[in-house]
Amino acid sequence: MNPVLKTIQERSSIRRYKDTPLTEEELFLLKDAVLAAPTARNLQGLRYYFITDQSIIKKINERVIYHSSDAVRARQKERGSVSFFFDAPLVVIITAGDQMWPDMDAGIAVGILSIAAQSMGLGNVILGIPALAFQEDDPENCGQLLGFEEGEKYRIAIAIGHPDTEKAPHKKNFDLIKDF
């Protein structure tokens, strides 16, 4: 089987990681991969915050918890984690201003990071909920913590690390495909 297709088929969302930092080489390879992601009209308006400082990840997580509903916090507790980043050694926050199609560009970039990480033997989980920590009307908005520029907005995140669990890929539903 084609190795890229095999990697795609094997990938699943991992929500528990070993307490092992990523190497400089692993970090470089992930950065190099995400910079290869295409953007609409090649505007390259995305920014990638590679966060390995656990104190920063903890501060962002605390803001997510602060804004989360009781139901969301209960779901997280069921998963056995107080961290919405599942104690991953790396969190990548992807941001963009209001250029053309920023959310689509961010989705492509996070998909590339996800497959790149999987191909390197790293687990990952794509995350939307950290958006709660970057609400513009929140005076403790974590964009300030990361030094977002004027107009820069959170788009999506991904937690990456050495998996400390196994999970089968989700089941495929071919009824979701419409042929014409």
C-alpha positions as CSV (number, residue, x, y, z in Angstrom):
1,M,0.0,0.0,0.0
2,N,1.1,3.6,-0.7
3,P,2.8,4.8,2.5
4,V,0.9,8.1,2.6
5,L,-2.4,6.4,2.3
6,K,-1.4,3.8,4.9
7,T,-0.5,6.7,7.3
8,I,-3.9,8.3,6.7
9,Q,-5.7,5.0,7.4
10,E,-3.8,4.4,10.6
11,R,-4.3,7.8,12.2
12,S,-6.6,8.3,15.1
13,S,-7.1,11.0,17.8
14,I,-4.8,10.3,20.7
15,R,-5.7,11.7,24.1
16,R,-2.8,10.5,26.3
17,Y,0.9,11.1,25.8
18,K,4.1,10.0,27.4
19,D,6.1,12.5,29.4
20,T,8.7,12.6,26.7
21,P,9.6,15.9,25.0
22,L,9.9,16.0,21.2
23,T,13.4,16.2,19.8
24,E,14.7,19.2,18.0
25,E,14.7,17.1,14.8
26,E,11.0,16.1,15.3
27,L,10.1,19.8,15.9
28,F,12.0,20.8,12.8
29,L,10.3,18.2,10.7
30,L,6.8,19.2,11.8
31,K,7.6,22.9,11.2
32,D,9.0,22.1,7.8
33,A,5.9,20.1,7.0
34,V,3.4,22.7,8.0
35,L,5.3,25.4,6.0
36,A,4.7,23.2,2.9
37,A,0.9,23.6,3.4
38,P,-0.8,25.5,0.5
39,T,-2.8,28.6,1.2
40,A,-5.4,30.4,-0.9
41,R,-3.7,32.5,-3.6
42,N,-0.4,31.6,-1.8
43,L,-1.1,34.4,0.7
44,Q,0.6,32.5,3.5
45,G,-1.3,34.4,6.2
46,L,-1.2,31.7,8.8
47,R,1.0,31.8,11.9
48,Y,2.0,28.7,13.8
49,Y,2.8,28.9,17.5
50,F,4.8,25.8,18.5
51,I,4.4,25.7,22.3
52,T,6.5,23.3,24.3
53,D,6.6,25.4,27.5
54,Q,4.2,23.5,29.7
55,S,3.5,26.6,31.8
56,I,2.1,28.4,28.8
57,I,0.0,25.3,27.8
58,K,-1.3,25.2,31.4
59,K,-2.4,28.9,31.3
60,I,-4.2,28.4,28.0
61,N,-5.9,25.2,29.4
62,E,-7.0,27.1,32.5
63,R,-8.7,29.7,30.3
64,V,-10.4,26.9,28.3
65,I,-11.7,25.4,31.6
66,Y,-12.8,28.9,32.8
67,H,-15.0,29.3,29.7
68,S,-16.2,25.6,29.4
69,S,-19.7,24.5,30.3
70,D,-20.3,22.0,33.1
71,A,-21.1,19.4,30.5
72,V,-17.8,20.0,28.7
73,R,-15.8,19.8,31.9
74,A,-17.7,16.6,32.9
75,R,-16.8,15.0,29.5
76,Q,-13.2,15.9,30.0
77,K,-13.3,14.3,33.4
78,E,-14.8,11.1,31.8
79,R,-11.8,11.1,29.5
80,G,-9.5,11.0,32.5
81,S,-7.8,14.3,31.9
82,V,-7.9,17.8,33.4
83,S,-6.0,19.1,30.4
84,F,-7.8,19.8,27.1
85,F,-4.3,19.3,25.6
86,F,-4.1,15.9,27.2
87,D,-0.6,16.6,28.6
88,A,1.0,16.6,25.1
89,P,4.5,17.9,25.0
90,L,3.7,20.1,22.0
91,V,0.7,22.2,21.2
92,V,0.5,24.1,17.9
93,I,-1.9,27.0,17.8
94,I,-2.7,28.1,14.2
95,T,-3.8,31.7,13.7
96,A,-4.6,34.1,10.9
97,G,-5.9,37.5,10.2
98,D,-8.9,38.2,8.0
99,Q,-7.3,37.3,4.7
100,M,-9.1,35.2,2.1
101,W,-10.3,31.8,3.4
102,P,-8.3,31.7,6.7
103,D,-10.3,28.8,8.2
104,M,-9.9,26.6,5.1
105,D,-6.1,27.3,5.1
106,A,-5.9,26.5,8.8
107,G,-7.8,23.2,8.2
108,I,-5.4,22.2,5.5
109,A,-2.4,23.1,7.6
110,V,-3.6,21.1,10.7
111,G,-4.4,18.1,8.4
112,I,-0.8,18.2,7.1
113,L,0.6,18.5,10.6
114,S,-1.6,15.5,11.7
115,I,-0.5,13.2,8.9
116,A,3.2,14.4,9.3
117,A,3.1,13.6,13.0
118,Q,1.5,10.2,12.4
119,S,4.1,9.3,9.8
120,M,6.8,10.1,12.4
121,G,5.2,7.7,15.0
122,L,3.7,10.6,17.0
123,G,0.2,10.7,18.2
124,N,-2.0,13.8,17.8
125,V,-5.5,15.2,18.3
126,I,-6.9,18.2,16.4
127,L,-8.6,20.7,18.8
128,G,-11.2,23.3,18.3
129,I,-12.1,23.9,22.0
130,P,-9.0,26.0,22.8
131,A,-10.9,28.8,20.9
132,L,-12.5,29.5,24.2
133,A,-9.2,30.8,25.6
134,F,-8.8,33.3,22.7
135,Q,-12.2,35.1,22.9
136,E,-11.7,38.7,21.9
137,D,-14.0,40.1,24.6
138,D,-12.1,38.3,27.4
139,P,-9.7,40.6,29.1
140,E,-7.5,37.6,29.9
141,N,-7.5,36.5,26.3
142,C,-4.6,34.1,25.7
143,G,-3.7,35.9,22.5
144,Q,-2.0,38.4,24.7
145,L,0.0,35.6,26.3
146,L,1.3,34.5,22.9
147,G,1.7,38.0,21.5
148,F,-0.9,37.9,18.8
149,E,-0.7,40.8,16.4
150,E,-3.6,43.2,15.7
151,G,-6.3,41.3,13.9
152,E,-4.7,37.9,14.4
153,K,-7.3,35.2,15.5
154,Y,-7.2,31.7,16.8
155,R,-8.3,29.2,14.0
156,I,-7.4,25.7,15.3
157,A,-4.9,23.8,17.4
158,I,-3.3,20.4,17.5
159,A,-1.7,18.5,20.4
160,I,1.2,16.2,19.4
161,G,3.4,13.8,21.3
162,H,4.5,10.2,21.9
163,P,1.4,8.2,22.4
164,D,0.8,6.5,25.8
165,T,-2.3,4.8,24.5
166,E,-3.7,3.1,21.4
167,K,-6.9,3.8,19.6
168,A,-8.3,2.3,16.5
169,P,-9.1,4.7,13.6
170,H,-12.8,5.6,13.4
171,K,-15.1,3.5,11.4
172,K,-15.8,4.6,7.9
173,N,-19.3,5.4,6.7
174,F,-19.4,5.2,2.9
175,D,-23.0,6.4,3.0
176,L,-21.5,9.9,3.5
177,I,-20.1,9.8,-0.1
178,K,-22.4,10.8,-2.9
179,D,-21.4,9.7,-6.4
180,F,-22.7,11.5,-9.5
